[in-house]
Structure formats: structure tokens, C-alpha cells
């Protein structure tokens, strides 16, 4: 399906679940936790320790910039090969 807005060129909506689907720029706490591979409690701890960036929208609502979460993963992820302990 295509849409035209004013003088803007037509843009095609990607199919749901397709690789071309646009990812949100700001993540919820649950989405950030899933991307980081940690619990929501760990995300709370990381926020308190200022280890990850976040945006406070209201007193109870925070969001996490996807780009900065991915950067945190690149900088802090350590991959250990199986069977390499003690070598």
C-alpha cells in the first residue's frame, strides 16, 4: 500500500514483521532490557548508576535511545568461547 502526503513522494509501507519495518528510536524499559539481555531490575540499576542513557518524559515514564543502547552493547559486550576457560 502506498500513501502520498502533499507534494511528498509516495512511500510504501513495509509489511509487518519485515526487515524494512522502521524500529522506534526510543525504547521502553522492557524493550531496553530485552535488547540488553538483562532484567528490568538490572535496567533500573544501570539507570541509577548512570551506565545507560535515558530520557525522563514524566515522573514515572522513561525511554531509552535505541542508538545509545546499541552503542552500550558494542562497548561492553564480551563474548566468551565455549571451552576456553583457563586457557
C-alpha positions as CSV (number, residue, x, y, z in Angstrom):
1,X,0.0,0.0,0.0
2,X,1.3,3.5,-0.9
3,X,0.5,6.9,0.6
4,X,1.0,10.4,-0.8
5,X,1.2,13.3,1.6
6,X,1.0,16.8,-0.1
7,X,3.9,17.2,-2.5
8,X,5.9,14.4,-0.9
9,X,6.8,11.4,-3.0
10,X,4.9,8.2,-2.5
11,X,6.2,5.9,0.2
12,X,5.5,2.3,0.6
13,X,4.5,0.8,4.0
14,X,6.6,-2.2,4.8
15,X,4.8,-5.4,5.7
16,X,4.5,-6.0,9.4
17,X,7.4,-8.2,10.6
18,X,9.5,-7.4,7.5
19,X,13.2,-6.3,7.8
20,X,12.3,-3.0,6.2
21,X,9.9,-2.1,9.1
22,X,11.1,1.0,11.0
23,X,12.4,0.5,14.5
24,X,11.3,3.0,17.2
25,X,14.1,5.5,18.2
26,X,13.0,5.4,21.8
27,X,12.6,2.2,23.7
28,X,10.5,1.3,26.8
29,X,12.3,-0.1,29.8
30,X,11.1,-3.6,28.9
31,X,12.4,-3.2,25.3
32,X,15.8,-1.9,26.5
33,X,16.0,-4.8,29.0
34,X,15.3,-7.3,26.2
35,X,17.8,-5.7,23.8
36,X,20.5,-5.7,26.6
37,X,19.6,-9.3,27.6
38,X,19.1,-8.3,31.3
39,X,16.1,-7.9,33.6
40,X,14.1,-4.8,34.1
41,X,15.6,-4.5,37.6
42,X,19.1,-4.5,36.0
43,X,18.0,-1.7,33.8
44,X,16.8,0.2,36.9
45,X,20.2,-0.3,38.4
46,X,22.0,0.8,35.3
47,X,19.9,3.9,35.2
48,X,20.7,4.7,38.9
49,X,24.4,4.1,38.2
50,X,24.2,6.3,35.1
51,X,25.6,3.4,33.0
52,X,23.0,3.9,30.3
53,X,21.4,7.0,28.8
54,X,17.7,7.6,29.3
55,X,15.1,10.3,28.8
56,X,12.6,11.1,31.6
57,X,9.3,12.0,29.9
58,X,7.3,12.2,33.1
59,X,7.9,11.4,36.8
60,X,7.2,7.7,36.0
61,X,7.9,7.4,32.3
62,X,11.4,6.9,30.9
63,X,12.6,6.0,27.4
64,X,15.9,4.8,26.1
65,X,17.5,6.0,22.9
66,X,18.0,2.8,20.8
67,X,21.2,4.1,19.2
68,X,22.8,4.6,22.7
69,X,21.6,1.2,24.0
70,X,23.2,-0.4,20.9
71,X,26.4,1.6,21.5
72,X,26.5,0.4,25.1
73,X,26.2,-3.2,23.9
74,X,29.1,-2.7,21.4
75,X,31.3,-1.1,24.1
76,X,30.5,-3.6,26.9
77,X,29.7,-6.9,25.4
78,X,32.3,-9.6,25.9
79,X,32.0,-12.9,24.0
80,X,33.4,-16.0,25.6
81,X,34.0,-19.1,23.5
82,X,32.8,-22.3,25.0
83,X,35.6,-24.4,26.4
84,X,38.1,-21.5,26.5
85,X,38.1,-21.2,30.3
86,X,41.5,-21.4,31.9
87,X,43.4,-21.1,28.6
